[in-house]
Amino acid sequence: MKELLEAAQSRIVVNRLMYFAAGFSLLLCGGVSQLRGQDSALLTT
């Protein structure tokens, strides 16, 4: 029973890490695209 709990907890931790990594990469991509949009706007003006 104890081993099952530990396995479930480690799985939850891995899921949280994956969600965090996915959210972080999405934020990073959004920020980069916004910066690129600002750069192109600055270049056109």
Sine and cosine of phi, psi and omega as CSV:
sin_phi,cos_phi,sin_psi,cos_psi,sin_omega,cos_omega
0.00,0.00,-0.67,0.74,0.00,-1.00
-0.89,0.45,-0.64,0.77,0.00,-1.00
-0.90,0.43,-0.60,0.80,0.02,-1.00
-0.89,0.45,-0.69,0.72,0.01,-1.00
-0.89,0.46,-0.69,0.72,-0.01,-1.00
-0.90,0.44,-0.65,0.76,0.01,-1.00
-0.90,0.44,-0.67,0.75,0.01,-1.00
-0.90,0.43,-0.67,0.74,0.00,-1.00
-0.90,0.44,-0.69,0.73,0.00,-1.00
-0.91,0.42,-0.58,0.81,0.02,-1.00
-0.91,0.41,-0.65,0.76,0.03,-1.00
-0.89,0.46,-0.67,0.74,0.00,-1.00
-0.89,0.47,-0.68,0.73,0.00,-1.00
-0.89,0.45,-0.66,0.75,0.02,-1.00
-0.88,0.47,-0.69,0.73,0.00,-1.00
-0.89,0.46,-0.66,0.75,0.00,-1.00
-0.90,0.44,-0.66,0.75,-0.01,-1.00
-0.91,0.41,-0.69,0.73,0.04,-1.00
-0.88,0.48,-0.67,0.74,-0.01,-1.00
-0.89,0.45,-0.69,0.72,0.00,-1.00
-0.90,0.43,-0.66,0.75,0.00,-1.00
-0.91,0.43,-0.71,0.70,0.02,-1.00
-0.90,0.44,-0.64,0.76,-0.01,-1.00
-0.90,0.43,-0.69,0.73,0.00,-1.00
-0.91,0.42,-0.60,0.80,0.03,-1.00
-0.91,0.42,-0.69,0.72,0.04,-1.00
-0.88,0.48,-0.67,0.74,-0.03,-1.00
-0.89,0.45,-0.72,0.69,-0.01,-1.00
-0.89,0.45,-0.66,0.75,0.01,-1.00
-0.89,0.46,-0.69,0.73,0.01,-1.00
-0.90,0.43,-0.67,0.75,-0.02,-1.00
-0.91,0.42,-0.69,0.73,-0.01,-1.00
-0.91,0.41,-0.60,0.80,0.04,-1.00
-0.91,0.41,-0.67,0.74,0.01,-1.00
-0.89,0.45,-0.65,0.76,0.02,-1.00
-0.90,0.43,-0.63,0.78,0.02,-1.00
-0.89,0.46,-0.66,0.75,0.02,-1.00
-0.91,0.41,-0.65,0.76,0.01,-1.00
-0.88,0.47,-0.71,0.70,-0.01,-1.00
-0.91,0.41,-0.58,0.82,0.02,-1.00
-0.92,0.40,-0.63,0.78,0.02,-1.00
-0.92,0.39,-0.59,0.81,-0.03,-1.00
-0.94,0.34,-0.59,0.81,-0.07,-1.00
-0.96,0.27,-0.48,0.88,-0.05,-1.00
-0.99,0.12,0.00,0.00,0.00,0.00
